[in-house]
Amino acid sequence: MRKIVCALCCALLACAAGLHRSYSAEVRPRIRAVTAFIEVDSGNYAMRIQEAQKFLATAKEALNKAGFDGAGGRITTQPFPQYTKNMKAEDAVAFIRKLREAAPKEGFNIASAMLHDNDEPAAASLLVEILSKVNVTANLITADEQGIHWNAIRQAAKVIKQLSERSPHGDANFNFGAIAMMKPYGPYYPGSYHLGKGHAFAIAMEGAEVVGDVFRQYRDPSEAETHLSAVLNNYTKQVETIATQLAKTTGWIYEGIDATPAPLGDRSIATAMEYFLGGPFGSVGTETASGIITRAVQSTAVKRTGYSGLMIPIMEDNVLAKRWSEGTFTLDSILAYSAVCAAGVDTLPLPGNVSEEQIAKILGDVAWLAYRWNKPLAARLLPAPGKRVGDQTEFTNPSLTNTIIQPLPGTRR
C-alpha cells in the first residue's frame, strides 16, 4: 500500500508542477466520499465487500496525504431486486442486514428499486420493509431518456408516505431518493447506482467553502465565474491525477468526479452564495449565483459523473435551514434554481399529513424538469409525522438541521 500511495503523491506533485495558474485559493475542498461500486450475490458478498474496503482505505490514504481531507468510504451494489429475486420479504431484509453488517464503517447503498417504469412494483413495497429496518440507502428512477416514469412516481410516493409512518420521526426518508435523468456511477447518496460493472469507483467532492472563498472576493458575475472555474479546475485535476493512478495500481475502474459543492452543517453553500448576493439566500440574484456555480463545475476538464452542478439540501445546511424557517425561499424557488443547476428538491420538510397524491405531484414536477432539460435531479422528501405547517421538525438524524415546515405553494395561509 505504501508503494501505491508514494506513486500517487509523486504523480500529483508532477501534475501540480506542470500547471500554470494565475489564481490560487487558500481554501481547499474536502472529499465527501469515495464510492466503490460492486456486484454481489448471496455467495460472494463478504469477499466483494472486503475488496471494496481495502480499495477505499487505499484511496482515502492517498487523497488525505495529498491534502484533501475527508474521503469517507461508500459502497454501492447493483440494484437490489437483482440479488433478492425469489427471496421472501423477511429473507431479503435479513440478507440486506448481512450486507450492512459486513460494512459497518462505510455508507451502504442498495441502489434502485425500479429502473424502468414497467418494473415489478413489489420491489418498491419491499424497499419500505428494508429501509424501515436497516440503515442503508436506496433510490427509484422516475425519468430517463425514454420519458417520465409515472408508475414509478406513484410507487415512490407510497414509499415516502409509508416510511414516514413506519420509522421513528420519519427519519428513514433521509435514506431514500427519487432520481430523474441520473446516469449510473454517481458517488452521492442516495441517488447512486450502477448496472452490473463491479470494481469501479467515483469521487464526490465537497467545496462549498471554496465557492465562498471566491464569492467573497468577486461579485461581478463574469469575474466570479472565471475565478471559480479556475480554482475548481485546479483541484479537480489534482484529484483526477490521484484517481487515475489508483485505477492503474489497483485495477479498479475510475468513473469520474462529482465536483458539486455539497454543503454540510456549517460548511454552507447558502453562506457562500450570500457573499455574492449581498443578502439572504433567495434574494434576487440567487438564480444567477446558481448558474455561475453550475457552469463552473461543468467547466472542469476532468471526467465528470453524478450531478456535477449545485445542491441545495434544505436541512443539511445550517444557513439554508435558517433561511427556510425565515421564508426567504420556497419549493417554487428550488424548482426555479434547478432549471440552471443540478440537484433538485433535497431534504424538503413536509407536514405529516401530506398525502401520497401531493407527494407524487412534487415528484412529477422534479421529473418533468429533469426530463425537459435533460439534467440529473433528485427529490428527497421528508414528511414529519404529527407535525403541521408552522411546526418545528424533530428529525433525529445528526446530518439534519431541524427547521420550520412551510406551506406548499398554492396553499392558502
FENWOWO-V844210 format. One record per pair of residues at least 12 apart in sequence whose ideal C-beta (glycine too) atoms are under 7 Angstrom apart, sorted by the first residue. I is the first residue (numbers start at 1). J is the second residue. D is the distance in whole Angstrom. If there is no record, write none. Layout:
i = <I:I>
j = <J:J>
d = <D:D>
This chain:
i = <1:4:4:5:5:5:7:7:8:8:8:8:9:9:11:11:12:12:12:12:15:15:15:16:19:21:21:23:23:23:25:25:25:25:26:27:27:27:28:28:28:29:29:29:29:29:30:30:30:30:31:31:31:31:31:31:31:32:32:32:32:32:33:33:33:33:33:34:34:34:34:34:34:34:35:35:35:35:35:35:35:36:36:36:36:36:36:36:37:37:37:37:37:37:38:38:38:38:38:39:39:39:40:40:40:41:42:45:45:46:49:49:49:52:53:53:55:55:55:56:56:58:59:59:60:62:62:63:66:66:68:70:73:74:74:74:74:74:75:75:75:76:76:76:76:76:77:77:78:78:78:78:79:79:79:79:80:80:80:80:81:81:89:89:92:93:93:93:93:96:96:96:96:97:100:100:100:107:108:109:109:109:109:109:109:110:110:111:111:111:112:112:112:112:113:113:113:114:114:114:114:115:117:117:117:117:121:121:124:124:124:124:127:128:128:128:128:131:131:131:131:132:132:132:132:136:137:137:137:138:138:138:139:139:139:139:139:139:139:140:140:140:140:140:141:142:142:142:142:142:142:143:143:143:143:143:144:147:148:148:148:153:153:153:153:154:156:156:157:157:157:157:158:159:160:160:160:160:160:161:161:161:163:164:164:164:165:168:169:169:169:169:170:170:170:170:171:171:171:173:173:173:174:174:174:175:176:176:177:177:177:177:177:178:178:178:179:179:180:180:180:180:180:181:181:181:181:181:181:182:182:183:185:185:185:185:185:186:186:186:186:186:187:187:187:187:187:187:188:188:188:188:188:190:191:199:199:199:200:200:200:201:201:201:202:202:202:202:202:203:203:203:204:204:204:205:205:205:205:206:206:206:207:207:208:208:208:208:208:208:208:209:210:210:211:211:211:211:211:212:212:212:214:214:214:215:215:215:215:216:219:221:221:224:224:225:225:225:228:228:228:229:229:232:232:232:232:233:233:233:236:236:236:236:237:237:239:240:240:240:255:256:256:256:257:257:257:257:258:258:258:258:259:259:259:260:260:260:260:260:260:260:261:262:263:263:263:263:264:265:266:268:268:268:268:269:269:269:270:270:270:270:271:273:273:276:277:280:280:281:281:281:281:281:282:282:282:282:286:287:287:287:290:290:290:290:291:293:293:294:294:294:294:294:297:307:307:307:308:309:309:309:310:310:310:311:311:312:312:312:312:313:313:314:314:314:314:314:315:315:315:315:315:316:316:316:318:321:321:324:324:324:325:325:327:330:330:331:331:331:331:332:335:335:338:338:339:339:342:342:342:343:343:344:344:344:344:345:345:345:346:346:347:347:347:348:348:349:349:349:349:349:350:350:350:350:350:351:351:351:351:351:351:352:352:352:352:352:354:358:359:362:362:363:366:382:384:387:388:389:389:389:390:390:391:392:393>
j = <58:58:249:61:62:65:245:249:62:242:245:246:65:66:241:245:66:238:241:242:237:238:241:238:234:230:234:227:230:231:210:213:214:231:213:209:210:213:67:68:235:205:206:207:210:235:68:69:70:206:63:68:70:71:203:205:206:70:204:205:206:262:72:74:107:187:204:56:59:60:71:73:201:203:74:76:187:192:201:202:204:52:55:56:73:74:75:201:76:185:194:198:200:201:52:75:77:198:199:78:196:198:77:83:99:83:95:99:102:102:75:102:103:75:103:106:201:250:252:73:106:250:71:246:73:242:246:242:238:242:239:206:106:106:107:109:187:189:103:106:108:109:111:192:193:194:110:111:111:194:195:196:111:112:115:193:96:110:111:138:113:123:126:129:126:129:130:133:134:110:130:134:136:134:134:135:136:189:136:136:137:138:189:190:192:136:138:138:139:193:139:140:141:193:127:138:140:140:141:152:155:141:149:150:151:152:151:155:140:155:158:159:159:159:162:163:166:163:172:175:176:163:166:167:172:175:175:189:190:175:176:190:176:177:178:179:190:191:193:152:155:156:159:178:179:156:178:179:180:363:367:180:181:367:370:371:181:371:367:368:371:360:363:364:367:360:178:363:356:359:360:363:356:176:173:176:359:381:383:356:359:383:176:352:383:385:385:396:385:394:395:396:382:383:384:385:395:396:397:381:382:383:382:397:400:190:190:380:190:191:378:379:380:363:378:379:191:378:366:367:370:371:377:370:371:374:375:376:377:376:378:376:200:202:255:256:305:202:258:305:306:307:202:203:204:258:305:306:204:258:262:306:307:380:378:251:252:253:252:253:255:252:254:255:255:256:258:305:306:239:243:257:258:262:306:239:257:258:259:262:264:267:259:261:261:262:263:267:268:269:272:267:231:261:228:261:269:272:293:271:272:275:227:228:231:272:273:275:276:275:276:288:292:276:292:292:295:296:292:293:296:296:299:259:296:297:300:299:300:301:257:259:300:302:301:302:257:257:302:303:305:303:304:305:302:303:304:305:305:306:307:308:297:300:308:297:306:307:308:309:310:311:293:311:311:313:316:317:316:318:318:317:318:319:320:311:312:317:317:319:320:323:319:286:289:289:289:323:328:319:320:323:328:329:323:328:329:333:337:336:337:340:310:337:340:341:340:310:341:309:310:340:341:342:309:342:343:376:342:341:342:343:341:342:343:343:346:334:337:343:346:346:347:346:347:348:349:403:347:349:400:401:403:347:399:400:401:401:403:403:404:406:403:404:406:406:409:345:348:408:409:409:365:369:369:377:369:373:375:376:377:377:378:366:377:378:379:362:366:379:378:380:380:382:400:381:382:382:384:393:403:405:381:382:383:384:405:383:384:387:388:389:405:383:384:385:386:387:383:408:381:379:381:379:379:395:405:405:405:405:406:407:404:405:405:404:405>
d = <6:6:5:5:5:6:6:6:4:5:5:7:6:6:5:5:5:6:5:6:7:6:4:6:7:6:6:5:4:6:6:5:7:5:7:5:5:4:6:7:7:5:6:4:5:5:7:5:4:4:5:5:4:4:6:6:7:6:4:6:4:6:5:5:7:6:5:6:5:7:5:6:6:5:4:6:4:6:6:5:7:4:6:6:7:7:5:5:5:6:4:6:4:7:5:6:6:5:7:5:6:4:5:6:7:5:6:6:7:6:7:5:5:5:7:7:7:6:5:3:7:7:6:6:7:5:6:6:7:6:7:6:4:6:4:7:7:7:6:5:5:4:6:5:6:6:6:6:6:6:7:5:4:4:6:6:7:4:6:7:7:4:6:6:6:5:6:6:7:6:5:5:6:5:5:6:6:6:5:7:5:7:5:6:5:5:5:6:7:4:5:6:6:5:5:6:5:5:6:5:6:6:4:7:5:5:7:5:6:4:7:6:6:6:5:6:7:6:5:6:6:6:4:5:5:7:4:5:4:7:6:6:7:5:7:5:5:5:6:6:7:5:7:6:6:6:5:7:5:6:4:4:6:4:5:5:7:7:5:7:6:5:5:6:6:6:4:6:5:4:4:6:6:6:6:7:5:5:7:5:6:7:6:7:4:6:7:7:7:6:5:5:6:6:6:5:6:6:5:7:5:7:7:5:7:6:6:7:4:5:5:7:5:5:7:5:4:5:6:4:4:7:5:4:6:6:6:5:7:4:7:7:6:5:4:7:5:7:6:6:3:7:4:6:4:5:7:6:5:6:7:6:7:7:5:7:5:6:6:4:5:5:6:7:4:5:7:5:7:6:6:5:5:7:7:7:6:7:5:5:7:7:7:4:5:7:4:5:6:4:5:6:6:7:7:5:7:4:6:6:3:6:5:5:6:6:7:4:4:5:6:6:6:6:6:5:6:6:7:7:4:4:4:6:5:6:5:7:5:6:6:5:4:5:7:6:6:6:4:7:6:4:5:3:5:7:6:7:6:3:6:6:5:6:6:6:7:5:6:6:6:5:7:5:7:7:6:4:6:6:6:5:6:4:7:7:7:6:6:4:5:6:5:7:5:5:6:6:5:7:7:5:6:6:6:4:3:6:7:6:6:6:5:4:5:4:4:5:7:4:5:6:4:6:6:5:6:5:6:5:3:6:4:7:6:4:6:6:6:6:6:4:5:7:5:6:7:7:4:6:4:5:6:6:6:7:5:4:4:5:7:7:5:4:7:7:6:7:7:7:6:5:6:6:6:6:7:7:5:5:7:7:7:5:3:4:5:7:6:5:7:5:6:6:7:5:6:5:6:5:6:5:6:6:4:7:7:7:7:6:5:5:5:6:5:4:5:5:5:7:6:6:6:5:5:7:6:6:7:5:7:5:7:7:5:6:6>
